[in-house]
């Protein structure tokens, strides 16, 4: 269980780092639209594939040396940590996307119809 908690904490730290880095990149360059949740999802999926390859192909050849890493239970704990963090990443990505859509709706083009009445016609 302690390995699961360590894996989960590590994955959450990586997710937080990616979310902050993507947010700072988006602030630095306005036309850039990075979404940290999706970036983490790609990174975690790639890591899970490499983890499965290491667990079942590389570590399985030397069970006496890598016994605690090559067990199926250890892989399931790591996969669960990846899955929980990926679910949180998808939630964050959805929140960012909804926030961007609301911001775009507020930036609608407004045409001034008359300088006397101060009326506006949204497009």
TINU-469525 format. One record per residue (C-alpha): x, y, z; residue in three letters. Coordinates in Angstrom, 2 decimals, decimal comma. Layout:
<sites>
+---------+---------+---------+------+
:      c1 :      c2 :      c3 : sese :
+---------+---------+---------+------+
:       X :       Y :       Z :  ala :
...
+---------+---------+---------+------+
</sites>
This chain:
<sites>
+---------+---------+---------+------+
:      c1 :      c2 :      c3 : sese :
+---------+---------+---------+------+
:    0,00 :    0,00 :    0,00 :  unk :
:    2,86 :    2,38 :    0,68 :  unk :
:    4,13 :    1,83 :   -2,86 :  unk :
:    0,70 :    2,76 :   -4,21 :  unk :
:    0,64 :    5,96 :   -2,16 :  unk :
:    4,17 :    6,84 :   -3,27 :  unk :
:    3,27 :    6,21 :   -6,93 :  unk :
:    0,11 :    8,26 :   -6,56 :  unk :
:    1,95 :   11,16 :   -4,91 :  unk :
:    4,64 :   11,08 :   -7,59 :  unk :
:    2,07 :   11,08 :  -10,38 :  unk :
:    0,14 :   13,94 :   -8,76 :  unk :
:    3,36 :   15,95 :   -8,47 :  unk :
:    4,09 :   15,38 :  -12,16 :  unk :
:    0,51 :   16,36 :  -13,07 :  unk :
:    0,73 :   19,56 :  -11,02 :  unk :
:    4,08 :   20,43 :  -12,62 :  unk :
:    2,68 :   19,92 :  -16,12 :  unk :
:   -0,46 :   21,93 :  -15,39 :  unk :
:    1,58 :   24,84 :  -14,06 :  unk :
:    4,10 :   24,67 :  -16,91 :  unk :
:    1,38 :   24,62 :  -19,59 :  unk :
:   -0,46 :   27,48 :  -17,90 :  unk :
:    2,72 :   29,57 :  -17,80 :  unk :
:    3,42 :   28,77 :  -21,47 :  unk :
:   -0,11 :   29,84 :  -22,37 :  unk :
:    0,36 :   33,11 :  -20,46 :  unk :
:    3,69 :   33,78 :  -22,12 :  unk :
:    2,37 :   33,19 :  -25,62 :  unk :
:   -1,30 :   34,03 :  -26,12 :  unk :
:   -1,80 :   32,12 :  -29,39 :  unk :
:   -0,54 :   28,89 :  -27,78 :  unk :
:   -3,28 :   26,61 :  -26,44 :  unk :
:   -1,57 :   23,88 :  -24,40 :  unk :
:   -3,75 :   21,82 :  -22,12 :  unk :
:   -1,76 :   20,25 :  -19,30 :  unk :
:   -4,34 :   17,55 :  -18,65 :  unk :
:   -4,04 :   16,18 :  -22,16 :  unk :
:   -0,26 :   16,47 :  -22,09 :  unk :
:   -0,19 :   14,44 :  -18,87 :  unk :
:   -2,58 :   11,87 :  -20,35 :  unk :
:   -0,20 :   11,23 :  -23,26 :  unk :
:    2,78 :   11,11 :  -20,92 :  unk :
:    1,09 :    8,71 :  -18,49 :  unk :
:   -0,13 :    6,41 :  -21,26 :  unk :
:    3,39 :    6,19 :  -22,67 :  unk :
:    4,79 :    5,56 :  -19,19 :  unk :
:    2,24 :    2,81 :  -18,56 :  unk :
:    3,19 :    1,05 :  -21,80 :  unk :
:    6,88 :    1,23 :  -20,89 :  unk :
:    6,09 :    0,08 :  -17,34 :  unk :
:    4,19 :   -2,95 :  -18,64 :  unk :
:    7,06 :   -3,77 :  -21,00 :  unk :
:    9,60 :   -3,56 :  -18,21 :  unk :
:    7,47 :   -5,52 :  -15,76 :  unk :
:    6,48 :   -8,41 :  -17,99 :  unk :
:    9,45 :   -8,63 :  -20,37 :  unk :
:   12,61 :   -7,31 :  -18,74 :  unk :
:   12,07 :   -7,85 :  -15,00 :  unk :
:   10,35 :  -11,20 :  -15,55 :  unk :
:   13,62 :  -12,68 :  -16,87 :  unk :
:   15,36 :  -12,17 :  -13,50 :  unk :
:   12,77 :  -12,75 :  -10,77 :  unk :
:   15,39 :  -13,31 :   -8,08 :  unk :
:   16,91 :   -9,88 :   -8,69 :  unk :
:   13,76 :   -7,86 :   -9,51 :  unk :
:   11,15 :   -9,93 :   -7,67 :  unk :
:    9,22 :   -7,09 :   -6,04 :  unk :
:    9,05 :   -5,08 :   -9,28 :  unk :
:    8,13 :   -7,94 :  -11,62 :  unk :
:    5,07 :   -9,15 :   -9,74 :  unk :
:    1,63 :   -8,61 :  -11,17 :  unk :
:    0,44 :   -7,05 :   -7,92 :  unk :
:    3,12 :   -4,36 :   -8,10 :  unk :
:    2,14 :   -3,56 :  -11,69 :  unk :
:   -1,56 :   -3,36 :  -10,77 :  unk :
:   -0,75 :   -0,88 :   -7,98 :  unk :
:    1,23 :    1,30 :  -10,39 :  unk :
:   -1,49 :    1,03 :  -13,06 :  unk :
:   -4,13 :    2,10 :  -10,53 :  unk :
:   -2,04 :    5,11 :   -9,57 :  unk :
:   -1,72 :    6,04 :  -13,25 :  unk :
:   -5,46 :    5,57 :  -13,79 :  unk :
:   -6,52 :    7,73 :  -10,85 :  unk :
:   -4,18 :   10,51 :  -11,88 :  unk :
:   -5,32 :   10,27 :  -15,51 :  unk :
:   -8,93 :   10,65 :  -14,37 :  unk :
:   -7,95 :   13,79 :  -12,46 :  unk :
:   -6,04 :   15,04 :  -15,52 :  unk :
:   -9,12 :   14,57 :  -17,72 :  unk :
:  -11,21 :   16,48 :  -15,19 :  unk :
:   -8,67 :   19,34 :  -15,20 :  unk :
:   -8,56 :   19,33 :  -19,00 :  unk :
:  -12,34 :   19,57 :  -19,18 :  unk :
:  -12,40 :   22,46 :  -16,69 :  unk :
:   -9,75 :   24,33 :  -18,69 :  unk :
:  -11,67 :   23,77 :  -21,93 :  unk :
:  -14,92 :   25,05 :  -20,40 :  unk :
:  -13,11 :   28,09 :  -18,99 :  unk :
:  -11,64 :   28,87 :  -22,42 :  unk :
:  -15,05 :   28,56 :  -24,08 :  unk :
:  -16,55 :   31,00 :  -21,56 :  unk :
:  -13,70 :   33,42 :  -22,16 :  unk :
:  -14,19 :   33,23 :  -25,93 :  unk :
:  -17,92 :   33,90 :  -25,56 :  unk :
:  -17,11 :   37,07 :  -23,62 :  unk :
:  -14,82 :   38,25 :  -26,43 :  unk :
:  -17,66 :   38,50 :  -28,96 :  unk :
:  -17,45 :   41,19 :  -31,60 :  unk :
:  -19,57 :   44,23 :  -30,71 :  unk :
:  -20,64 :   46,80 :  -33,29 :  unk :
:  -21,57 :   50,25 :  -32,09 :  unk :
:  -24,82 :   51,20 :  -33,82 :  unk :
:  -25,23 :   54,79 :  -32,79 :  unk :
:  -22,97 :   57,22 :  -30,96 :  unk :
:  -26,03 :   59,00 :  -29,51 :  unk :
:  -27,90 :   56,08 :  -27,96 :  unk :
:  -24,83 :   54,05 :  -26,92 :  unk :
:  -26,52 :   50,88 :  -28,24 :  unk :
:  -24,47 :   47,88 :  -29,26 :  unk :
:  -25,22 :   45,05 :  -31,62 :  unk :
:  -23,42 :   41,79 :  -30,76 :  unk :
:  -22,30 :   39,55 :  -33,61 :  unk :
+---------+---------+---------+------+
</sites>
